[in-house]
């Protein structure tokens, strides 16, 4: 979503892995989010849940709300008194809705862009839809905030797998590009987290693949460079590790101090010579030369 409204993601978007998603907007009843999810969790379809929400609401004429359930069924309502241009469009297991738009073409353009982006990730398809909305003029008031939530189709025991994307740009002059930047960071950090899991399981070569992918995706990110450098060192590639670690170490002495603290946490060997070689603060010992 994108809006000229502060922190739109804290109001509009509600989703739960294996259950469904709700968008409550226009003059929103924020309770529609948790209530809609509860109804779908109890087994109601998206159309049935929407009907119950709207039938209980004396302000339905100013509401705009859409639901998709775990089975892919979609339901949407745009009240007759929502501020123009207001409307919605449906596609296969998808709904796009908007109000206060410069043009009434926005929802249809969003669905077309989402459909044309088939084959990309769900997050990328939703960004394509937001780009299309902006291309049609977007919010008549301008831009301020944007947000994106992606949840898994089936619930697992892992919170991060249940909710792989949860991003908010609360106040920004150009929030959709900023949302895209954050999504790129999220994707890279997801690869790094996979590297953490593999390293913890003792599979250092596979962990290195993930850390390298994260670093290459975000080469200026000091955090990702630091852990990639350590992964290189752990795989016996010290010369490359030193080159990669030089960036974080030159940026802040805190990264050097962090490296020195890792042996106590069991993350690298307690080897002062290794630490010296990686930081460049201590040369490998050589016999004293006498003239």
Kinemage of the C-alpha trace (Angstrom):
@kinemage 1
@onewidth
@group {chain A} dominant
@subgroup {mainchain}
@vectorlist {calphas} color= white
{ca unk a 1} P 0.000 0.000 0.000
{ca unk a 2} L 0.958 3.635 -0.460
{ca unk a 3} L -0.816 6.720 0.849
{ca unk a 4} L -0.486 10.374 1.752
{ca unk a 5} L -1.142 9.398 5.347
{ca unk a 6} L 1.335 8.900 8.165
{ca unk a 7} L 2.255 5.268 8.914
{ca unk a 8} L -0.356 3.692 6.637
{ca unk a 9} L 1.017 0.225 7.389
{ca unk a 10} L -0.007 0.477 11.031
{ca unk a 11} L -3.661 0.856 9.990
{ca unk a 12} L -4.434 -0.905 6.724
{ca unk a 13} L -2.639 -4.257 6.567
{ca unk a 14} L -3.446 -7.382 8.568
{ca unk a 15} L -2.328 -10.898 7.670
{ca unk a 16} L -1.730 -14.286 9.263
{ca unk a 17} L 0.061 -17.289 7.805
{ca unk a 18} L -2.340 -20.000 6.670
{ca unk a 19} L -5.372 -17.826 7.439
{ca unk a 20} L -5.498 -14.880 5.048
{ca unk a 21} L -5.105 -11.144 4.735
{ca unk a 22} L -7.257 -8.062 5.299
{ca unk a 23} L -6.877 -4.493 4.034
{ca unk a 24} L -9.087 -1.970 5.803
{ca unk a 25} L -8.949 1.549 4.333
{ca unk a 26} L -10.796 4.707 3.252
{ca unk a 27} L -12.170 5.837 6.629
{ca unk a 28} L -11.052 2.565 8.170
{ca unk a 29} L -12.471 0.551 10.984
{ca unk a 30} L -9.167 -0.840 12.225
{ca unk a 31} L -10.997 -3.623 14.079
{ca unk a 32} L -11.826 -5.131 10.674
{ca unk a 33} L -8.239 -6.379 10.535
{ca unk a 34} L -8.167 -8.641 13.607
{ca unk a 35} L -11.880 -9.436 13.337
{ca unk a 36} L -11.578 -10.466 9.702
{ca unk a 37} L -8.644 -12.728 10.478
{ca unk a 38} L -10.527 -14.266 13.411
{ca unk a 39} L -13.526 -15.047 11.218
{ca unk a 40} L -11.347 -16.700 8.578
{ca unk a 41} L -9.403 -18.565 11.263
{ca unk a 42} L -12.735 -19.977 12.431
{ca unk a 43} L -13.346 -21.326 8.924
{ca unk a 44} L -15.379 -18.608 7.240
{ca unk a 45} L -14.547 -17.823 3.621
{ca unk a 46} L -13.408 -14.345 2.655
{ca unk a 47} L -16.866 -13.470 1.202
{ca unk a 48} L -18.646 -14.734 4.327
{ca unk a 49} L -16.263 -12.888 6.639
{ca unk a 50} L -16.670 -9.669 4.649
{ca unk a 51} L -20.438 -9.935 4.745
{ca unk a 52} L -20.383 -10.259 8.532
{ca unk a 53} L -18.043 -7.275 8.933
{ca unk a 54} L -20.123 -5.035 6.694
{ca unk a 55} L -23.525 -6.104 8.020
{ca unk a 56} L -22.445 -5.118 11.552
{ca unk a 57} L -21.071 -1.722 10.493
{ca unk a 58} L -23.234 1.439 10.497
{ca unk a 59} L -20.423 3.230 8.635
{ca unk a 60} L -20.120 0.746 5.769
{ca unk a 61} L -20.769 3.474 3.168
{ca unk a 62} L -17.388 5.102 3.932
{ca unk a 63} L -15.429 1.866 4.332
{ca unk a 64} L -13.201 0.104 1.890
{ca unk a 65} L -12.111 -3.371 2.888
{ca unk a 66} L -10.754 -6.425 1.088
{ca unk a 67} L -10.067 -9.970 2.275
{ca unk a 68} L -8.337 -12.998 0.800
{ca unk a 69} L -8.551 -16.311 2.636
{ca unk a 70} L -6.187 -19.274 2.788
{ca unk a 71} L -7.995 -20.915 -0.109
{ca unk a 72} L -7.440 -17.936 -2.401
{ca unk a 73} L -11.037 -16.688 -2.283
{ca unk a 74} L -11.301 -12.905 -2.487
{ca unk a 75} L -13.951 -10.430 -1.341
{ca unk a 76} L -13.938 -6.633 -1.459
{ca unk a 77} L -16.258 -3.759 -0.564
{ca unk a 78} L -16.013 -0.097 -1.580
{ca unk a 79} L -18.672 2.009 0.134
{ca unk a 80} L -20.736 4.419 -1.941
{ca unk a 81} L -19.489 7.417 0.060
{ca unk a 82} L -15.746 6.665 -0.192
{ca unk a 83} L -13.963 9.743 -1.509
{ca unk a 84} L -13.471 9.734 -5.274
{ca unk a 85} L -11.890 8.354 -7.149
{ca unk a 86} L -12.552 5.184 -5.208
{ca unk a 87} L -12.950 1.660 -6.495
{ca unk a 88} L -11.520 -1.823 -6.723
{ca unk a 89} L -10.597 -4.478 -9.260
{ca unk a 90} L -10.240 -8.245 -8.910
{ca unk a 91} L -7.914 -10.786 -10.468
{ca unk a 92} L -6.993 -14.387 -9.813
{ca unk a 93} L -6.710 -14.637 -6.023
{ca unk a 94} L -6.020 -10.893 -5.813
{ca unk a 95} L -7.789 -7.642 -5.131
{ca unk a 96} L -6.587 -4.069 -5.645
{ca unk a 97} L -8.510 -1.202 -4.097
{ca unk a 98} L -7.924 2.532 -3.832
{ca unk a 99} L -9.587 5.754 -2.787
{ca unk a 100} L -8.689 9.433 -3.052
{ca unk a 101} L -7.047 8.635 -6.385
{ca unk a 102} L -6.234 11.150 -9.078
{ca unk a 103} L -7.782 8.791 -11.672
{ca unk a 104} L -10.276 5.943 -11.523
{ca unk a 105} L -7.903 3.775 -13.586
{ca unk a 106} L -5.645 2.943 -10.630
{ca unk a 107} L -7.125 -0.391 -9.443
{ca unk a 108} L -7.263 -1.892 -12.941
{ca unk a 109} L -3.717 -0.771 -13.652
{ca unk a 110} L -2.564 -2.431 -10.432
{ca unk a 111} L -4.170 -5.744 -11.367
{ca unk a 112} L -2.649 -5.649 -14.855
{ca unk a 113} L 0.829 -4.964 -13.499
{ca unk a 114} L 0.491 -7.670 -10.852
{ca unk a 115} L -0.693 -10.195 -13.432
{ca unk a 116} L 2.033 -9.280 -15.938
{ca unk a 117} L 4.684 -9.803 -13.242
{ca unk a 118} L 3.767 -13.486 -12.870
{ca unk a 119} L 6.896 -15.528 -12.209
{ca unk a 120} L 8.399 -12.960 -9.850
{ca unk a 121} L 8.102 -13.172 -6.074
{ca unk a 122} L 4.845 -12.070 -4.457
{ca unk a 123} L 6.613 -9.047 -2.970
{ca unk a 124} L 7.985 -8.018 -6.369
{ca unk a 125} L 4.564 -8.422 -7.959
{ca unk a 126} L 3.022 -6.166 -5.324
{ca unk a 127} L 5.719 -3.556 -5.923
{ca unk a 128} L 4.902 -3.687 -9.636
{ca unk a 129} L 1.284 -2.980 -8.742
{ca unk a 130} L 2.281 0.017 -6.607
{ca unk a 131} L 4.435 1.353 -9.436
{ca unk a 132} L 1.461 1.058 -11.783
{ca unk a 133} L -0.745 2.953 -9.336
{ca unk a 134} L 1.787 5.767 -9.172
{ca unk a 135} L 1.953 5.748 -12.956
{ca unk a 136} L -1.780 6.507 -13.052
{ca unk a 137} L -1.379 9.468 -10.729
{ca unk a 138} L -1.724 7.717 -7.371
{ca unk a 139} L -3.087 9.504 -4.314
{ca unk a 140} L -4.441 12.938 -5.255
{ca unk a 141} L -2.807 14.358 -2.111
{ca unk a 142} L 0.666 13.061 -2.973
{ca unk a 143} L 2.916 10.573 -1.182
{ca unk a 144} L 3.917 9.985 2.418
{ca unk a 145} L 4.034 6.357 3.535
{ca unk a 146} L 4.031 2.813 2.194
{ca unk a 147} L 4.048 -0.706 3.590
{ca unk a 148} L 4.146 -4.349 2.603
{ca unk a 149} L 3.303 -7.587 4.419
{ca unk a 150} L 3.799 -11.103 3.071
{ca unk a 151} L 2.786 -14.192 5.051
{ca unk a 152} L 3.146 -17.874 4.284
{ca unk a 153} L 0.326 -19.848 2.724
{ca unk a 154} L 0.638 -22.412 5.509
{ca unk a 155} L 1.553 -21.744 9.121
{ca unk a 156} L 4.785 -23.207 10.479
{ca unk a 157} L 6.534 -23.147 13.841
{ca unk a 158} L 8.930 -20.464 12.559
{ca unk a 159} L 7.788 -16.839 12.998
{ca unk a 160} L 10.215 -15.632 10.317
{ca unk a 161} L 8.956 -18.170 7.796
{ca unk a 162} L 5.362 -17.327 8.669
{ca unk a 163} L 5.995 -13.625 8.000
{ca unk a 164} L 8.929 -13.302 5.604
{ca unk a 165} L 8.219 -9.655 4.693
{ca unk a 166} L 6.917 -6.978 7.048
{ca unk a 167} L 8.136 -3.548 5.970
{ca unk a 168} L 6.947 -0.026 6.687
{ca unk a 169} L 7.976 3.381 5.413
{ca unk a 170} L 6.105 5.652 7.805
{ca unk a 171} L 7.130 9.100 6.519
{ca unk a 172} L 9.126 9.655 3.334
{ca unk a 173} L 8.933 11.994 0.306
{ca unk a 174} L 9.022 9.031 -2.110
{ca unk a 175} L 7.893 5.989 -0.148
{ca unk a 176} L 7.520 3.357 -2.880
{ca unk a 177} L 11.172 3.492 -4.024
{ca unk a 178} L 12.162 3.457 -0.360
{ca unk a 179} L 9.985 0.385 0.145
{ca unk a 180} L 11.786 -1.259 -2.795
{ca unk a 181} L 15.145 -0.460 -1.185
{ca unk a 182} L 14.036 -2.014 2.091
{ca unk a 183} L 12.763 -5.096 0.280
{ca unk a 184} L 16.204 -5.517 -1.278
{ca unk a 185} L 17.751 -5.346 2.188
{ca unk a 186} L 15.186 -7.794 3.548
{ca unk a 187} L 15.978 -10.261 0.772
{ca unk a 188} L 19.718 -10.018 1.412
{ca unk a 189} L 19.315 -10.413 5.157
{ca unk a 190} L 17.140 -13.469 4.577
{ca unk a 191} L 20.047 -15.054 2.688
{ca unk a 192} L 22.403 -14.131 5.528
{ca unk a 193} L 20.032 -15.680 8.076
{ca unk a 194} L 20.039 -18.872 6.030
{ca unk a 195} L 23.834 -18.715 6.229
{ca unk a 196} L 23.630 -18.419 10.006
{ca unk a 197} L 21.501 -21.561 10.178
{ca unk a 198} L 23.847 -23.515 7.928
{ca unk a 199} L 26.913 -22.352 9.853
{ca unk a 200} L 25.258 -23.366 13.101
{ca unk a 201} L 24.658 -26.821 11.620
{ca unk a 202} L 28.330 -27.084 10.685
{ca unk a 203} L 27.901 -26.759 6.908
{ca unk a 204} L 30.402 -23.956 6.324
{ca unk a 205} L 30.651 -24.281 2.508
{ca unk a 206} L 26.872 -23.997 2.099
{ca unk a 207} L 26.795 -21.116 4.604
{ca unk a 208} L 29.414 -19.297 2.538
{ca unk a 209} L 27.173 -19.481 -0.541
{ca unk a 210} L 24.386 -17.698 1.351
{ca unk a 211} L 26.645 -15.072 2.912
{ca unk a 212} L 28.224 -14.347 -0.462
{ca unk a 213} L 24.832 -13.912 -2.126
{ca unk a 214} L 23.779 -11.507 0.624
{ca unk a 215} L 26.985 -9.478 0.283
{ca unk a 216} L 26.829 -9.297 -3.507
{ca unk a 217} L 23.212 -8.099 -3.327
{ca unk a 218} L 24.133 -5.312 -0.874
{ca unk a 219} L 27.882 -4.696 -1.307
{ca unk a 220} L 27.898 -1.460 0.711
{ca unk a 221} L 26.266 -3.003 3.766
{ca unk a 222} L 28.886 -3.325 6.515
{ca unk a 223} L 26.980 -5.935 8.519
{ca unk a 224} L 26.674 -8.305 5.571
{ca unk a 225} L 30.296 -7.710 4.583
{ca unk a 226} L 31.488 -8.540 8.102
{ca unk a 227} L 29.780 -11.927 8.273
{ca unk a 228} L 30.734 -12.755 4.700
{ca unk a 229} L 34.359 -12.047 5.598
{ca unk a 230} L 34.151 -14.376 8.590
{ca unk a 231} L 32.576 -17.069 6.407
{ca unk a 232} L 35.485 -16.739 3.962
{ca unk a 233} L 37.944 -17.119 6.830
{ca unk a 234} L 36.058 -20.135 8.157
{ca unk a 235} L 36.399 -21.763 4.744
{ca unk a 236} L 40.156 -21.219 4.652
{ca unk a 237} L 40.078 -18.217 2.312
{ca unk a 238} L 41.865 -15.757 4.588
{ca unk a 239} L 43.304 -13.468 1.900
{ca unk a 240} L 39.810 -12.824 0.525
{ca unk a 241} L 38.463 -12.452 4.054
{ca unk a 242} L 40.992 -9.723 4.847
{ca unk a 243} L 39.981 -7.765 1.737
{ca unk a 244} L 36.262 -8.008 2.535
{ca unk a 245} L 36.702 -7.196 6.232
{ca unk a 246} L 38.770 -4.124 5.443
{ca unk a 247} L 35.583 -2.174 4.675
{ca unk a 248} L 33.902 -2.634 8.065
{ca unk a 249} L 37.192 -2.250 9.945
{ca unk a 250} L 38.012 1.039 8.223
{ca unk a 251} L 34.485 2.339 8.805
{ca unk a 252} L 34.502 1.802 12.558
{ca unk a 253} L 36.770 0.378 15.235
{ca unk a 254} L 33.666 -1.229 16.686
{ca unk a 255} L 33.837 -3.976 14.071
{ca unk a 256} L 37.386 -4.843 15.145
{ca unk a 257} L 36.274 -4.984 18.758
{ca unk a 258} L 33.321 -7.170 17.791
{ca unk a 259} L 35.641 -9.643 16.066
{ca unk a 260} L 37.751 -9.884 19.219
{ca unk a 261} L 34.653 -10.733 21.262
{ca unk a 262} L 33.475 -13.590 19.022
{ca unk a 263} L 35.731 -16.350 20.451
{ca unk a 264} L 34.024 -16.043 23.847
{ca unk a 265} L 30.701 -16.650 22.095
{ca unk a 266} L 32.103 -19.692 20.318
{ca unk a 267} L 31.664 -18.162 16.863
{ca unk a 268} L 35.324 -18.227 15.809
{ca unk a 269} L 38.389 -20.049 17.180
{ca unk a 270} L 40.157 -18.499 20.159
{ca unk a 271} L 43.245 -17.852 18.062
{ca unk a 272} L 44.983 -14.484 18.577
{ca unk a 273} L 47.133 -15.040 15.517
{ca unk a 274} L 44.058 -15.546 13.338
{ca unk a 275} L 42.430 -12.433 14.745
{ca unk a 276} L 45.617 -10.492 14.173
{ca unk a 277} L 45.824 -11.586 10.568
{ca unk a 278} L 42.184 -10.698 9.902
{ca unk a 279} L 42.375 -7.285 11.547
{ca unk a 280} L 45.879 -6.432 10.415
{ca unk a 281} L 46.766 -5.508 13.989
{ca unk a 282} L 49.216 -8.346 14.592
{ca unk a 283} L 51.540 -9.992 12.130
{ca unk a 284} L 52.229 -13.698 12.095
{ca unk a 285} L 55.190 -14.425 14.464
{ca unk a 286} L 58.593 -14.839 12.833
{ca unk a 287} L 61.960 -15.668 14.493
{ca unk a 288} L 63.933 -12.598 15.561
{ca unk a 289} L 66.654 -11.636 13.114
{ca unk a 290} L 70.116 -10.688 14.445
{ca unk a 291} L 72.781 -8.866 12.526
